Amino acid sequence: MSGRGLGSAAAGMLLAASMVAVPAAAQRAGTRGVQLLVRPHVGDTLQLHVEQAVHVSGRRVDGPQSTVPPLLQGKRGASPAPDYGPRAGRAKTRVSHVQLYAHSLVEASDLTETTLLATTDSIVMWSGTTGDAVRPVRLPVQEGSRYVRVTVTPDGAMRVRDPASADATLGATLASVPGLLPTGAVRAGSTWQREMRLPSLPLGSYRADGVVQARLRLDSLSRGGRHAYISLVGVLRRDGAARELPPGTRVITAGTLRGTMVVDRSRAWITDARTVMDVQSEVAPGPAGTSRPMLLDIRIEQQVRVH
């Protein structure tokens, strides 16, 4: 799974026009609040398209001591292209791109959860450094691991029932979906907090992970209230040791997250989710280490669409 803006005058004109055009029923729904639920109808088929790109670049930094990455400090400097973040060393950035196509049949649903049978249709991926020619490769999907059964709660959280038999890519994708929707009725402008665990990413000799503290906001409802438009922003912080690295090695991770979601209230499903996460991880050697700290800049872009 971002930024949108209009001039203040144009925004005011659009807002005034929309208030005149919105039916009275939709205005009343927006006033008293609406419930945002994931509870699709039994028998429905959901066509899923997941696209994810991971950009990684690394470099040594000066000084023997680990420092908090500047991503969260707003220290952009005077240069139009700062020497940190996803724009640093873009020519040497390693990019991994995955596209996954799947479909899900809604098998059962009640007030507490919905059961889906998800089927992987195809997986295409490519990787290389920035500027390389794109050479997509279609990955084989074994028949025995093509299917995975998933349960979904009304807030959107997903859980794979049998991870051992699931296709690794689809199972990992669905199992990492947290519950982001509010538990009660909300109105346009309402905000709520959620905690999201970042899926562990293998980066060289260690794994980058952490927890994102996210704030979500119901920005608006479409005419008639069928579609709900949600934005989210969040921060990631992690400071500790990594088991994969020598004793005493310290890993500091910081990052920012922003994104949007669209909830189709008629289908009771999140039909579009787009996120961009910028992460900076610094790996500092222990007291006995002689090497300089390594700084990794990571950008994760994900888009999930359901038809």
N, C-alpha and C positions, 0 to 999 in steps of 0.2 A: 501496500500500500501503500498544487498546494496553495501558493500565495495568489490571492486575487484582490484587485483593487479597482475602484472607480473614483473619479474626481468627486469632491463633496457636492458640487452643484448637480452633477448628473445623478449621483446616488440619491440625493434628495428628491429629484424629479421621478426616478424609478420607484422609490418607496411610496411617494404620494400616489402614483398611478396604480401601483399594486394594491394599495389599501382600498382604492375605489373599485378595482376589478374583482377582488377576492370575494367569493360568496359569503353570505352571512354565516352559514354552517361552518365553513372553514375558520372564520374569525372566532366563532364561539369555541371551536376545538382548540385553537391556538391560545385562547384566553384561559380555559380551564385546564389545559395540559393534555398531552397525548401519551399513550403507552407505546414504547418501542420494544418489540418482541421479535425473537427468531423462533417461529413455529410454523413451518411450511405445511401445506396440505398433503395428506396421505395420497400417494399416487403421482404426485408431481415429479418431474425430472428436471434437475438443475444442471445446466451446462457450465462447467468451471474452466476458467482460463487464468493461470497464474504465471506471471512474468517477474523474474527477480534478477537483478544485476548487483554484483559485489565488486567494488573497486578497492584495491589494496595497494598501498605504496609504503615503503619503509626506508629509514635512514638512521644513521648514528647521530646523536646529539652531543653537544659539548658539555663537559662537566661530569664528575663522577657521581653526583647525587641525583636521585629521581626528583622530578618536580611535577606539580599538578599540571596536566595539559591545559593550554590556554584556551581551548574551545569554549569553555563555559565562562571565561573571564572577560570576553569582549575585547581582547587585545589584538585588534586587527592591524595596527601599525599604519604607516603612511603609504605603504606600497599597495597598488591596486591588486597585486597577486601575492598574498602573504605566504610565508614559508612554512605554513602548517595547514592542516585540514585537507580535504579531498582535492583541492586545486594544486597542492604542492607536488612538484616532480611528476606532473601529469604524463609526461612522455614515458616515464618508467612505471606507470601504474599498471598493475595486473588486474584484468577484468574477467570475471566469470559470469556468464549469462545463461539462464535456464528458462525455458518455456515449458509449461506443463498443461496438458489438456486432459480433462476428466469429466465424468458426469456422475450424478448421484440420484438415486431413486429413493424417495421418501417412503419408508416401509411402515413406520408407526409413529404416532405422536399423541402425547397427552399433556397435562398441565405442567409436568415437571421436566420432560425431555422429549426429544425427537430422535428417531433412529434412521440413519441413512446407510444405504449400500453404495459406496463410492467405487468407481471403476476408472483406472488409469487408461486413457486412450492412447496418448503418445507423449514422449519427452524429447525435447530438442535442446542441446546445449552447445556452447562454444566458449573458448577462453583464449587469452593471449594478452599482449600488452597494447596500450592505447595506440591506435594507428594501424594495427595489423589488419590484414584482410580477414573478413569474417568467413569462417568455414564451419557452418552448423553441422552437428552430428546428431543423428537420430539414435537415441539409446534404446536397446532392446528391452522390452517389458515381458518378463516371464509370466506365462499364463497362471501359474499357481500363486503369484504375488500381485496380480493385477487388481484384486478386489480387497477392500478393507471396509469393515463396518464401523460406523462412527456414531456417537451419541452427542447431541447438541442441546444445551440448556437454553432457556429463554433469553439469557443475557448474551448469547453468542459464543460461549465457551465450548470447545470441542474436545472430545476424548476418544482415542482409538481403542476399540474394545480388545483387539488382538494384535498388538504391535508386531509380534514375532512373525506373523504370517503376512503382514502388509508390505506393499511396495515401499522401499525405504524413502523415496522422494515424496510420494503422496502422503504416506503415514507421518513423516516428519513435518510436512507442511500443515496438515490438519491438526496434528497433536499440539502444535505450537500456537494455535489460535486462542487467545484469552477472551474472557467475558468482558466486553467493553460497554455494553448498553446499561442504562440506569435501571434500577429495580422498581422505581415508581414512575408516576406520570410526570412529564416535564413540559415546559413551555419554551417557545423560542427565546433564546438568551440564557436558558438554564445551563449550569455547568456542574460537572461531577468529576471525582478523582478515581483513578484506577492504577493498579500496580501491574506491570507487564514484565514477565521474565524474557530476556533476550535469549533466543536460541544460541547454544554454544557453537562458535564458529572456529573450525580448525585453521589456524594461521601459523604456518611454519611449524615450529616445535612446541607450540602451546595453543590453548584455546581461549578465545575472547568471549566473555559472557558478562552478565550483570542483570540488574533490575532497573526498569524504567518507571519513574514516577510520572504519570501522564494526567493531564487535565483535558477533559472533553467538553464540548459545547454544542448544544443544538442551535445551529445558526438560523435555520429557517425551515418552513414547510412549504411544499408546493401547493398550487391551487387545488383545493379540495382536500388537502392534507395527506395525499397518498405517499409522497416521497418526503423523507426527512433528511436534511443535509447537516452533517456533523463534522466539526473540525477538531483536531487534537494536537496538542503540543506536549513535549515531555523532555526530561533530562535523565541521563544515565550516569551513575557514579559507581565505581568499584575500586577498592584499594585492598590488596592482600597478596598472598603468595599463590603460586601456581604449582600444582603437584608435578607437572611435566618438566619443570625447570629445576636447576640445582638448588640445594637448600640455601635459604637466605635471599633468593631472587624475589624482587618485589614487582608486582604488576599494578599499574594505576590506569584505570580506564575511565574516560569521561566522554559524554556525547549528548547530542540533541536529537529530538524526534519531532517531525511534523507530518501531518497527513489529513486526509479527508475520508469520509464514508457517506454512502447513500443507503438508507434503509427504505425498501419498498414495503410499506405497511399493508398493502393488499396481498402481496405474496408472503409477507412475514419473513423477510430474508434481507441480508446485507448484499446488495447487488453490485456495489462498486466500493473498493477500498484501495487507497493509494497512500503509501508512506515513503518518506525519505529519512534515513538515519545517518548522521555524521558522527563517527566514533574515532577517538584518538586513544591509543593504548601505548603506554611507555613501559618497557621492560628494563629494570635496573638490576645489575648484578649484585650479589651479596657482598659482605665485607671482604671475602677472599677473591672476589672477581676483579679482573684487570681491564675488561673491555668497557667501552663507553655505553651508556644506555641506548637502547634501540627504540625509536619512535615509529609506530605504525599508524597511518591514516587510513580510515576505512569509511566508505560510503555504501550503504545498502539501500537500494531502490526496489520497491515491490509494488506490484499492481495486481489486484485480484478482481476479476469481473465474472458475474454470474448472469447467464441468459435464461 
